[in-house]
Structures are given as structure tokens and as C-alpha cells.
Amino acid sequence: MSQSLSAYLDEAPSLDEISAELLHLGLSYRHTLPADDRWRYPLHVFGVGDLRVVYHQGDPDKSKAVVSTTVRRGDTPIGATQLRLVSTLVVKRWGGEVYDPQSKRRLALN
């Protein structure tokens, strides 16, 4: 079973900044999806094993950015920990909030 968390960031880090931060967790850059009709900006994909992180750098004029984290084994303690670790790390670094799209609620970062 896969689970996801989304971190809505207050600041939009550069690709180099987010790459360096995720590399500390063992997540390597995989590829970039080009902008299309749905997303007017590129999506940068990182991952390791079953863990996938997509960085939506967003519209630079609005300084909105999203980090979507998905793990296929999200129903395990390790998978759940990986989700929270990535989301917590990026929110502590660039500010923002973490949301669980399945429960449609904001998560407290304690």
C-alpha cells in the first residue's frame, strides 16, 4: 500500500538546494519532467528504493513550492518514518506545512 505526504513550502529552494538537502537522506536525483498543460513548470524527481520525492518548484513569481513524498510501503513503520522525515526536513529548512492528502488534514511536526 502506498502513502503520500505533501509539504507546502513558504520558500521555493533552487534545484541545487533541494538536491543537496535530499542527498543527506540518500535520495538521488532521477529526472525532470518538463512543463505541460497541467503543470506550467518542471517537476524534479528524486528517489531511493520505494521512496519517491517530486519537487514542484512552482511559479517563481508566487514563491510557492510543493514537495510530494510517496512510498509504496507506507503502511510499514519504516515507510511511514521515511515520509515524515522528508516532509519534516524540508519544512524545517524552508518553512511551510505538511498535509496528508488521504486524510485531508495538516500534520503537526513534533
VEXDREN-2710 file (C-alpha; in Angstrom, 1 decimal):
% VEXDREN-2710
k/r/px/py/pz
1/MET/0.0/0.0/0.0
2/SER/1.4/3.4/-0.9
3/GLN/1.1/6.5/1.2
4/SER/1.9/10.2/0.5
5/LEU/2.5/13.4/2.2
6/SER/2.8/16.9/0.7
7/ALA/4.9/19.7/2.1
8/TYR/3.8/23.2/1.0
9/LEU/6.8/25.3/1.4
10/ASP/7.0/29.1/2.3
11/GLU/10.1/29.5/0.1
12/ALA/11.0/27.9/-3.2
13/PRO/14.5/26.5/-3.0
14/SER/16.6/26.1/-6.1
15/LEU/17.1/22.7/-7.7
16/ASP/20.6/22.6/-6.3
17/GLU/19.5/23.5/-2.8
18/ILE/16.7/20.8/-2.7
19/SER/19.1/18.3/-4.3
20/ALA/21.7/18.9/-1.6
21/GLU/19.2/18.6/1.2
22/LEU/17.7/15.4/-0.1
23/LEU/21.1/13.9/-0.8
24/HIS/21.7/13.9/3.0
25/LEU/18.8/11.4/3.3
26/GLY/20.2/9.2/0.5
27/LEU/17.8/10.4/-2.1
28/SER/19.3/10.9/-5.5
29/TYR/18.1/13.0/-8.4
30/ARG/16.4/10.8/-11.0
31/HIS/15.0/13.0/-13.8
32/THR/13.0/16.1/-14.6
33/LEU/9.5/16.1/-16.2
34/PRO/9.0/19.0/-18.5
35/ALA/6.3/21.6/-18.0
36/ASP/3.0/20.7/-19.6
37/ASP/-0.6/21.9/-19.7
38/ARG/-1.4/20.7/-16.2
39/TRP/1.9/21.9/-14.6
40/ARG/3.3/25.1/-16.1
41/TYR/6.7/24.3/-14.5
42/PRO/9.1/21.3/-14.5
43/LEU/8.8/18.6/-11.8
44/HIS/12.1/17.2/-10.4
45/VAL/12.0/13.6/-9.3
46/PHE/14.3/12.1/-6.6
47/GLY/14.2/8.7/-5.1
48/VAL/15.7/5.6/-3.4
49/GLY/14.1/2.2/-3.3
50/ASP/10.4/2.5/-2.9
51/LEU/10.6/6.2/-1.8
52/ARG/9.9/8.8/-4.4
53/VAL/10.0/12.6/-3.9
54/VAL/8.7/15.0/-6.5
55/TYR/9.7/18.7/-6.2
56/HIS/7.2/21.1/-7.7
57/GLN/9.3/24.2/-7.8
58/GLY/6.2/26.1/-8.8
59/ASP/5.7/29.6/-10.1
60/PRO/8.8/31.7/-9.1
61/ASP/6.7/34.9/-9.0
62/LYS/4.5/33.4/-6.3
63/SER/7.2/31.7/-4.3
64/LYS/5.1/28.6/-3.9
65/ALA/6.7/25.2/-3.9
66/VAL/5.5/21.7/-3.0
67/VAL/7.4/18.5/-2.1
68/SER/5.3/15.4/-2.6
69/THR/6.6/12.3/-1.0
70/THR/5.3/8.8/-1.8
71/VAL/6.4/5.4/-0.5
72/ARG/5.0/2.1/-1.8
73/ARG/5.4/0.5/1.6
74/GLY/3.8/3.4/3.5
75/ASP/1.9/1.0/5.8
76/THR/5.1/-0.2/7.4
77/PRO/6.9/1.6/10.2
78/ILE/10.0/2.3/8.0
79/GLY/7.8/3.7/5.2
80/ALA/5.8/5.9/7.5
81/THR/9.1/7.2/9.1
82/GLN/10.6/8.0/5.7
83/LEU/7.5/10.0/4.7
84/ARG/7.6/12.1/7.9
85/LEU/11.4/12.5/7.8
86/VAL/11.5/14.0/4.3
87/SER/8.5/16.3/4.9
88/THR/9.8/17.5/8.3
89/LEU/13.3/18.1/6.9
90/VAL/12.1/20.4/4.0
91/VAL/9.6/22.3/6.2
92/LYS/12.1/23.0/8.9
93/ARG/14.6/24.2/6.2
94/TRP/12.2/26.4/4.1
95/GLY/9.1/26.8/6.3
96/GLY/5.6/25.7/5.5
97/GLU/3.2/23.0/6.4
98/VAL/2.8/19.2/5.9
99/TYR/-0.5/17.8/4.7
100/ASP/-1.8/14.2/4.4
101/PRO/-3.8/14.1/1.1
102/GLN/-5.6/10.9/2.2
103/SER/-7.0/12.3/5.4
104/LYS/-7.0/15.9/4.1
105/ARG/-5.5/17.3/7.2
106/ARG/-2.5/19.2/8.3
107/LEU/0.1/17.3/10.3
108/ALA/1.8/18.6/13.4
109/LEU/5.6/18.4/13.3
110/ASN/6.7/17.4/16.8
END
